[in-house]
Amino acid sequence: MEFKFKGTLCGHLCEDCTEPLYGMEVLLYLPWKREMVAENAATNAKDTFRIVSKKEGNERKDLLIDRTFTDENGNFEFLIDEKYQNTAFDIDFYCGNVPKGPKKESLREPLQIHLSTVMPEYNELNKFVYDWRHCIANKWWCYIRGHYFDAWVICGHLRNCDTGKPIDNAIVTAWDADFLTDDNLGSATTDSFGHFRIDYNSSTFKKTFLSPWINAETDPGPGLNFQSGPDVYFKAELGGVTLIDENKTNSRKNVGYCLCVNLCSKINVSDGGDPTEPFPSSWTGIGNAFSSSFGPNSYDFDVDGYAGSGKYALSGTVRLTGQAALKSSSGNRIEYRFRVSDVTTNNGTPSPAIGNFTKIVGVTSNLFASSVVSKLTKKVPTGTNDDLFVYSDQTDFDADGWFDVNNAIERTLLNAGFTISDLNLFWIIDEDTLISMNTAALTSAPNVPNSAPGVPIAAANKIPIEKFALRFEIREVVDKVNNIFNVVPGNGKTLNSVIMNNNPVFMKLSITELEAGLCNPISGTLHAKYTVYHPHLASSSLHLNNNSYSVNRDITGDGFLTLANNTNPLIDGNANSSIQLNNPPNDMTRCTYALNLYARARLHNGENAWSDSGPIPQIFFYEA
């Protein structure tokens, strides 16, 4: 009678990441230590696992009973003679390469690895079969893969930060933060469990500008002593939308042969077949630059309503960012809106009364600005309409300014030639924008009246500081016809004071000696007149250069013109009717010159600060 010994071999890379050991030659021995009794055969693998030396291998040759190979799933099978039915066995295998290892020749002398000593307990009801599964602990398997085969691996999961829901079909890329040039370790696409695996070898992160002649890990440790492992950070995207955007500061230092990671993204990815999500809805920011909260952080609003550490006023079209579920867990639609109040209170104090929020994005004229609010990406690309950008539209609002992104998604599908039921073909990717708002529809301060250079701006003509309060409201629509709604957590989030401005910087410049005739050459000592003003002035400067740039300098005779990175609201401009430009006869040669006035206001749209205003030029010919 024959008995079957059926086994499966695998190796742990991480706690939840294993790989089958395929193509391995499995060796079945009688126990090497013959004094071992059967009841002690089933020992702990961590105590018996070892690399077999040549000496030990030679000593055990006569104990070998049989050998076979594992299939692609790591499975193997031995037929055991009846005479061995009460015998314990030593299980070894030869390892000449590893799954998904570098494309290189196998070891000339494969490693012989002892796994365990096993005492089979055959099941007579199952035709005398013994099933045995052995998975090598990750500390041993990762060492063997890396040390002997230069096989490095990253196993990880990508999930939503709030819900823990896996994000599949995303492309995850691993980078090594290097001293010279960051190395791309590889990319992988997440599966339905959000799992990904990236295999690489040491040559990938040891590349230098002299590669392939000189390779080295170029991450200096203390005293510029190079370390052995890569410093790994990650990027991830789905349908062109960035889900993870780490950089060198996020890198995991000198990782080992196996790196196990759990990544999460705040970008929500919904299944078009069932777009209900349990994640919390919230208004969190103004663009990418600022939060929507009062606080001490560099990206928060201060008590007066200035944004960030640069004390910016909002300007232009701004994105009101955050997240909102498409539908509740019960399948009801979610709607939200933004209301604006001209009455403000200091941030960090009680908010203005709700009755003051009389302006509504989507209702108040010109306050709404269309923008991308979502993206549809086909689960199975076909080459046509694989990615659809969902833009907000005035028709997506009701009469009270409630915005339903489901309407925008359905409109986008229909415009692209799909039906609404085709939504289940797509992933729905949250683009982070709840709605975009045109601040110019709120600000009303007139620009500074025109005046001559060198004349200070009169107090009556200065631009007032304009503040507004913003309130976010969100609800679950149970029965819109009968006005039945449920309040959604996050409703009522208010920023009590936000400073906004859309006025240009006022700048005037002239050269006194040119006033008699703009085309006349001038000589001797020169003087300029200038006026600079803005209620949120950040910087100003006056620069002089000739065509050959042998003269190329800032004019610093007036301390105000060295203004830079100003965050003091009390410093808003200056005027000078006679600032000296030169000190003849030594510092200006006969040539054509340009005198340029620059200034910058502390204005920001949530993505970028406004650049310099100007230059305001004065061109002249200087006769030495």
C-alpha positions in Angstrom: 0.0 0.0 0.0 1.3 3.5 -0.9 0.8 6.6 1.1 0.7 10.1 -0.4 2.7 13.0 1.1 1.3 16.2 -0.5 2.9 19.4 0.3 2.9 23.1 -0.6 5.9 25.5 -0.2 5.7 29.2 0.0 7.7 32.1 1.4 6.5 35.1 3.5 7.6 38.5 2.2 5.4 40.3 4.6 2.8 39.2 7.1 0.1 39.3 4.4 2.3 38.9 1.3 3.5 35.4 0.3 4.8 33.8 -2.9 4.7 30.2 -4.0 8.1 28.5 -4.3 7.8 27.1 -7.8 10.5 25.1 -9.7 12.2 24.0 -6.4 13.6 20.5 -6.1 12.2 19.0 -2.8 14.2 16.3 -1.0 12.6 13.7 1.2 15.0 12.2 3.8 15.0 9.8 6.7 15.8 11.8 9.8 19.4 12.7 10.1 19.4 12.4 13.9 18.2 8.8 14.2 17.9 9.1 17.9 14.9 11.4 17.4 11.7 9.7 18.4 8.5 10.1 16.4 6.7 12.2 19.1 9.4 14.8 18.9 9.5 15.0 15.2 7.1 17.9 14.7 9.4 20.6 16.0 9.2 24.4 15.6 10.3 25.5 12.2 12.2 28.5 13.6 14.4 26.1 15.5 15.0 23.6 12.6 15.2 25.9 9.5 18.8 26.2 8.3 21.0 26.3 5.2 22.6 22.9 4.9 26.4 22.8 4.7 28.2 20.7 2.1 29.5 18.5 4.9 26.0 17.8 6.3 24.7 17.2 2.8 27.3 14.6 2.1 26.6 12.9 5.5 22.9 12.6 4.7 23.2 11.2 1.1 22.3 7.7 2.2 19.2 8.9 4.0 17.6 10.3 0.8 14.4 8.5 -0.1 13.0 10.6 -3.0 13.0 13.9 -4.8 10.5 15.9 -6.8 9.8 19.4 -8.1 7.2 22.0 -7.1 4.7 23.2 -9.6 3.7 26.9 -10.3 1.7 26.9 -7.1 4.5 25.5 -5.0 2.8 22.1 -4.8 4.6 18.8 -4.7 3.8 15.2 -4.0 5.6 12.1 -2.8 4.4 8.4 -2.9 5.5 6.9 0.4 6.2 3.1 0.6 4.1 1.3 3.3 7.3 0.5 5.2 7.7 4.2 6.0 4.2 4.8 7.3 5.3 5.3 10.9 8.5 7.2 10.0 9.4 10.8 10.5 11.0 12.7 7.5 13.4 15.5 7.0 12.2 17.9 4.3 14.8 19.9 2.4 14.8 21.7 -1.0 17.3 23.1 -3.4 17.1 26.8 -4.2 18.8 27.9 -7.4 16.8 31.0 -8.0 13.8 32.8 -6.5 10.4 33.8 -7.9 10.4 37.1 -9.7 14.1 37.5 -9.0 16.6 39.3 -11.3 17.0 37.8 -14.7 20.3 36.2 -14.1 21.8 32.7 -14.2 20.8 30.4 -11.4 23.4 29.6 -8.7 25.9 27.1 -9.9 25.6 25.3 -6.6 22.1 25.7 -5.4 21.5 26.3 -1.7 20.2 23.3 0.1 17.8 24.4 2.8 16.4 22.3 5.6 12.8 23.2 6.3 11.6 20.9 9.1 11.3 17.4 10.4 7.8 16.1 9.9 5.9 13.1 11.4 3.0 12.5 8.9 -0.4 11.6 10.2 -2.2 9.9 7.3 -5.9 10.2 6.8 -7.3 6.7 6.0 -10.6 8.2 5.0 -8.8 10.2 2.3 -6.8 7.4 0.7 -4.0 7.6 3.2 -3.0 11.2 2.2 -1.0 13.6 4.4 -1.3 17.3 3.5 1.5 19.6 4.7 1.9 23.3 4.0 5.1 25.1 4.9 5.6 28.9 4.5 9.1 30.1 5.3 9.2 33.0 7.8 9.8 36.4 6.1 13.0 37.0 8.1 14.6 33.9 6.5 13.0 34.1 3.1 13.7 37.8 2.6 17.3 37.2 3.7 17.8 34.3 1.2 16.2 36.3 -1.6 18.3 39.4 -1.0 21.6 38.0 0.2 22.0 35.2 -2.3 20.0 36.4 -5.3 19.9 40.2 -5.0 16.1 40.1 -5.1 14.5 43.0 -3.4 10.8 43.5 -3.1 8.1 46.0 -1.9 4.7 44.6 -0.9 2.0 47.0 0.0 -1.6 48.1 0.1 -3.2 51.4 -1.1 -6.4 52.3 0.7 -8.6 55.3 1.4 -7.4 57.1 4.5 -10.8 57.6 6.0 -12.6 54.4 5.1 -9.8 51.9 4.7 -11.4 50.8 1.4 -8.8 49.4 -1.0 -8.1 51.4 -4.2 -7.6 49.1 -7.2 -6.2 49.8 -10.7 -3.9 52.6 -9.4 -0.3 52.8 -10.5 2.1 52.9 -7.6 5.7 53.9 -8.2 8.6 53.5 -5.7 11.5 55.9 -5.7 14.9 55.9 -3.9 15.8 59.3 -2.5 19.4 59.7 -3.5 22.1 62.2 -2.8 22.6 62.9 -6.5 19.6 61.7 -8.6 16.5 59.8 -7.3 16.2 56.3 -8.7 12.9 54.8 -10.0 12.7 51.4 -8.4 9.7 50.3 -10.4 5.9 50.6 -10.7 3.0 48.2 -10.1 -0.8 48.3 -10.5 -3.0 47.6 -7.5 -5.4 44.7 -7.6 -9.0 44.6 -6.3 -7.6 44.4 -2.7 -5.5 47.5 -3.2 -2.4 45.2 -3.1 0.7 45.9 -5.1 4.2 44.3 -5.5 7.3 45.9 -6.9 10.4 43.8 -7.5 13.9 45.3 -8.1 17.5 44.6 -7.5 20.4 46.6 -6.0 21.7 47.8 -9.3 18.5 49.9 -9.6 19.3 52.1 -6.6 23.1 52.0 -6.9 23.1 53.9 -10.2 25.2 57.0 -10.4 26.1 59.4 -13.2 29.0 57.1 -14.0 26.9 54.0 -14.3 27.3 51.3 -15.4 31.1 51.7 -14.8 30.6 52.8 -11.1 27.6 52.0 -9.1 27.1 52.9 -5.5 24.2 53.7 -3.1 24.6 57.5 -3.0 22.7 58.3 0.2 25.4 59.5 2.6 25.0 58.7 6.2 26.9 60.4 9.1 30.3 61.5 7.9 29.3 60.6 4.3 29.5 56.9 4.9 27.2 55.3 2.4 24.4 53.1 3.6 23.4 49.8 2.1 19.6 50.1 1.5 17.5 52.5 -0.6 15.5 55.3 1.0 12.1 54.7 -0.4 9.2 57.0 -1.1 6.0 56.6 -3.2 3.9 58.2 -5.9 0.5 56.9 -6.9 -2.0 57.9 -9.6 -5.3 56.7 -11.0 -6.5 58.0 -14.4 -4.0 60.8 -14.2 -5.2 61.9 -10.8 -2.5 62.0 -8.1 -3.4 59.8 -5.1 0.0 59.7 -3.3 2.7 62.4 -3.7 5.5 61.7 -1.3 9.0 63.2 -1.6 12.4 62.7 -0.1 11.2 64.0 3.3 8.8 61.1 3.5 11.4 58.4 2.6 11.8 55.3 4.6 15.5 55.1 5.4 17.8 52.3 4.3 15.1 49.7 3.9 15.8 45.9 3.9 15.3 43.2 1.2 11.6 43.2 1.9 9.6 46.4 2.5 6.1 46.1 3.7 4.0 49.3 3.4 0.4 50.5 3.9 -0.3 53.7 1.9 -3.4 55.7 2.1 -4.9 58.5 0.0 -7.4 61.1 0.9 -8.6 61.1 -2.7 -11.8 59.1 -2.8 -12.3 56.5 -5.5 -15.9 55.2 -5.9 -17.3 52.3 -7.8 -19.6 53.6 -10.5 -21.9 50.6 -9.9 -22.4 51.6 -6.3 -21.1 55.2 -5.6 -22.2 55.2 -1.9 -19.3 55.9 0.4 -19.2 56.0 4.2 -16.3 58.5 4.4 -16.8 61.7 6.3 -17.7 64.8 4.2 -15.9 68.0 4.9 -14.7 71.3 3.6 -11.0 71.3 4.3 -9.2 73.9 2.3 -8.7 76.8 -0.2 -6.9 75.3 -3.1 -3.7 73.4 -2.3 -2.1 76.1 -0.3 -4.4 76.9 2.7 -6.7 75.1 5.1 -10.2 76.4 5.8 -9.5 76.7 9.5 -8.2 79.2 12.0 -5.0 78.0 13.6 -1.3 78.3 14.3 -0.1 76.3 11.2 1.7 78.0 8.3 -1.3 77.1 6.0 -4.1 78.3 8.4 -6.0 81.6 8.5 -5.1 84.0 11.2 -7.5 85.8 13.5 -7.9 88.7 11.1 -8.6 86.6 8.0 -5.2 86.5 6.3 -4.2 83.2 4.7 -1.1 81.4 5.7 2.2 82.6 7.1 2.6 85.0 4.2 -0.6 86.8 5.3 -2.2 86.6 1.9 -5.5 88.0 0.7 -7.5 85.7 -1.6 -7.8 86.9 -5.2 -9.2 85.7 -8.5 -11.0 82.3 -8.7 -10.3 80.0 -5.8 -11.1 76.3 -5.3 -13.0 75.4 -2.2 -11.6 71.9 -1.6 -12.5 68.9 0.5 -14.6 65.8 0.1 -18.3 64.9 -0.1 -19.8 61.6 -0.7 -22.0 61.2 -3.8 -24.6 59.2 -1.9 -25.2 58.2 1.6 -24.9 54.6 2.8 -28.6 54.3 2.3 -28.3 55.4 -1.4 -29.7 58.9 -1.0 -28.0 61.7 -2.9 -25.7 64.2 -1.1 -26.0 67.9 -1.8 -23.8 70.8 -0.6 -23.5 74.5 -1.0 -21.4 77.5 0.1 -22.9 80.7 1.5 -21.1 84.1 2.0 -21.6 86.8 4.5 -20.5 90.4 4.3 -20.6 90.5 8.1 -17.6 88.9 9.7 -16.2 88.1 13.1 -12.6 87.3 14.2 -11.6 83.7 13.4 -11.5 81.7 16.6 -14.6 83.5 18.0 -18.4 82.7 17.5 -19.4 82.8 13.8 -21.7 85.5 12.3 -25.4 84.7 12.6 -26.7 82.4 9.8 -29.1 85.2 8.6 -26.1 87.2 7.5 -25.1 84.6 4.9 -27.1 86.1 2.1 -24.9 85.4 -0.9 -24.8 81.9 -2.3 -22.4 80.3 -4.8 -24.5 79.2 -7.8 -27.2 81.8 -7.0 -25.5 85.2 -6.6 -24.5 86.5 -10.0 -21.0 85.6 -11.3 -20.0 84.0 -7.9 -19.8 80.5 -9.4 -16.9 79.5 -11.6 -16.9 76.2 -13.5 -14.1 73.7 -12.6 -13.3 70.0 -12.6 -15.0 68.4 -9.6 -14.6 64.7 -10.5 -13.2 62.3 -13.0 -14.5 59.1 -14.5 -12.0 56.5 -15.5 -13.0 53.3 -17.3 -12.4 50.1 -15.3 -11.4 48.4 -18.6 -9.9 50.9 -21.1 -11.2 50.7 -24.6 -9.2 53.5 -26.2 -12.2 55.7 -26.6 -13.6 58.0 -23.8 -11.4 56.1 -21.2 -11.2 59.3 -19.1 -14.0 61.8 -18.7 -13.5 65.0 -16.7 -16.6 66.1 -14.9 -17.0 69.9 -14.9 -19.4 71.7 -12.6 -22.1 73.7 -14.4 -24.8 76.2 -13.5 -27.4 73.6 -14.2 -26.1 71.4 -11.4 -27.4 73.9 -8.8 -31.0 74.2 -7.6 -32.7 77.6 -6.9 -31.2 77.7 -3.4 -27.6 77.0 -4.5 -27.5 73.3 -3.5 -25.0 71.5 -5.7 -25.4 67.9 -6.7 -22.3 66.4 -8.2 -24.4 63.4 -9.3 -26.1 65.7 -11.8 -22.7 66.8 -13.2 -21.6 63.1 -13.6 -24.8 62.1 -15.4 -24.6 65.1 -17.7 -21.0 64.2 -18.5 -21.9 60.7 -19.4 -24.8 61.7 -21.6 -22.7 64.3 -23.4 -20.1 61.7 -24.1 -22.7 59.4 -25.7 -23.2 57.0 -22.7 -26.3 56.3 -20.7 -26.6 56.9 -17.0 -26.5 53.1 -16.4 -23.1 53.1 -18.0 -21.7 54.6 -14.8 -20.9 51.1 -13.6 -18.2 50.9 -16.3 -16.2 53.7 -14.6 -14.3 54.4 -11.4 -15.3 57.8 -9.9 -12.3 59.7 -8.7 -12.8 62.7 -6.4 -10.8 65.6 -7.8 -10.7 67.4 -4.4 -12.6 70.5 -5.7 -16.0 70.9 -4.1 -16.8 74.1 -6.0 -14.9 77.1 -7.4 -15.7 80.6 -6.5 -15.0 83.9 -8.2 -13.8 86.3 -5.5 -14.2 89.3 -7.9 -18.0 88.9 -7.6 -17.6 89.8 -3.9 -15.0 92.5 -3.8 -16.1 96.0 -4.7 -13.4 98.5 -3.7 -12.5 100.9 -6.5 -8.9 101.2 -7.8 -6.7 104.1 -6.7 -7.4 107.2 -8.8 -4.7 108.2 -11.2 -2.1 110.7 -9.8 1.4 111.9 -10.5 4.5 110.0 -9.5 6.1 111.0 -6.2 2.7 111.9 -4.6 1.6 109.9 -1.6 -1.9 108.2 -1.8 -4.3 110.3 0.2 -6.1 108.4 3.0 -9.5 109.0 1.3 -8.2 107.2 -1.8 -6.8 104.2 -0.1 -8.4 100.8 -0.8 -10.3 99.4 2.2 -9.7 95.9 3.6 -12.6 93.7 2.5 -13.5 90.7 4.6 -16.1 88.0 4.1 -17.3 84.9 6.0 -17.7 81.5 4.2 -20.0 78.7 5.4 -20.3 75.2 4.1 -23.6 73.3 4.3 -24.2 69.7 3.4 -27.3 67.4 3.6 -28.7 64.0 2.6 -31.7 64.2 0.3 -34.3 61.8 1.6 -37.3 63.3 -0.3 -36.7 66.6 -2.1 -40.3 67.0 -3.2 -41.5 67.0 0.4 -38.4 68.8 1.8 -37.2 65.9 3.9 -33.4 66.1 4.5 -30.9 64.7 6.9 -28.0 66.8 8.2 -24.7 65.4 7.3 -21.7 65.7 9.7 -19.5 68.5 8.6 -22.5 70.8 7.9 -22.0 74.4 9.1 -18.2 74.5 8.9 -17.5 78.3 8.9 -14.5 80.5 8.3 -15.5 83.7 10.1 -13.1 86.0 8.3 -11.4 85.8 4.9 -9.7 88.8 3.4 -10.1 89.2 -0.4 -8.8 91.7 -2.9 -8.8 92.1 -6.6 -7.2 95.6 -7.0 -3.9 96.0 -8.9 -0.9 97.5 -7.3 -0.7 101.3 -7.9 2.7 102.2 -9.4 4.0 105.4 -10.9 7.5 106.3 -12.0 9.3 109.2 -13.7 12.8 110.8 -14.0 12.9 114.4 -13.1 15.6 115.3 -15.6 13.5 113.8 -18.4 10.4 115.9 -17.8 11.7 118.7 -20.0 11.8 116.3 -23.0 11.5 112.6 -23.1 13.8 112.2 -26.1 16.6 114.4 -24.9 19.9 112.9 -23.6 20.4 113.7 -19.9 23.5 114.0 -17.8 24.8 114.8 -14.4 22.9 113.8 -11.2 19.6 112.1 -11.9 16.5 111.9 -9.7 13.4 109.7 -9.8 9.9 110.1 -8.6 7.9 107.1 -7.6 4.7 106.1 -5.9 3.9 102.5 -4.8 0.7 101.4 -3.0 -1.4 98.4 -2.2 -3.3 97.6 1.0 -1.6 94.1 1.0 1.9 95.2 -0.2 4.6 92.5 -0.1 7.6 94.0 -1.8 8.9 96.8 -4.1 12.2 97.6 -5.7 13.7 100.1 -8.2 16.4 98.8 -10.6 18.8 100.6 -12.9 20.9 99.0 -15.7 22.4 100.0 -19.0 22.4 98.1 -22.3 25.8 96.4 -21.6 24.9 95.7 -17.9 28.2 97.3 -16.8 25.8 99.3 -14.6 23.3 96.9 -13.0 22.1 97.7 -9.5 19.1 98.3 -7.2 18.5 101.8 -6.1 18.8 101.6 -2.3 19.0 105.3 -1.4 15.4 105.0 -0.1 15.0 102.3 2.6 11.4 101.6 1.5 12.6 100.3 -1.9 14.4 97.4 -0.2 10.9 96.2 1.0 10.7 92.4 0.7 8.4 89.7 2.3 6.4 92.3 4.1 3.5 90.9 6.2 2.8 94.1 8.2 -0.6 95.4 7.1 0.4 98.9 8.3 3.1 99.1 5.6 1.1 99.6 2.4 3.2 101.9 0.2 5.4 104.9 -0.1 6.2 107.9 -2.4 9.4 109.9 -3.1 9.6 112.9 -5.3 13.4 113.1 -5.5 15.4 109.9 -5.0 19.0 110.2 -6.3 19.9 107.5 -8.9 23.7 108.1 -9.4 26.8 109.8 -8.1 28.5 111.4 -11.1 30.9 111.3 -12.7 32.1 107.9 -11.7 29.2 105.4 -11.7 27.5 105.9 -15.1 28.9 105.7 -18.5 27.6 107.1 -21.8 24.9 104.6 -22.8 21.2 103.8 -23.0 19.6 103.0 -19.6 16.5 101.4 -18.2 15.0 102.3 -14.8 12.4 99.8 -13.7 9.9 99.9 -10.8 8.6 96.6 -9.4 6.1 95.7 -6.7 4.2 92.7 -5.5 0.9 92.4 -3.5 0.2 89.6 -1.1 -2.5 88.1 -3.3 -3.1 84.4 -3.7 -5.6 82.1 -5.4 -5.0 79.1 -3.2 -2.6 77.6 -5.8 -0.1 80.3 -6.5 0.9 83.7 -5.2 0.6 86.6 -7.6 3.9 87.5 -9.3 5.6 90.9 -9.5 3.6 93.8 -10.9 5.5 95.8 -13.5 7.9 96.7 -14.4 7.1 100.3 -14.9 10.0 101.5 -17.1 11.8 104.7 -17.8 14.2 104.5 -20.8 16.8 107.2 -21.3 20.2 108.0 -22.9 22.8 109.2 -20.4 25.5 111.6 -21.8 28.6 111.3 -19.5 
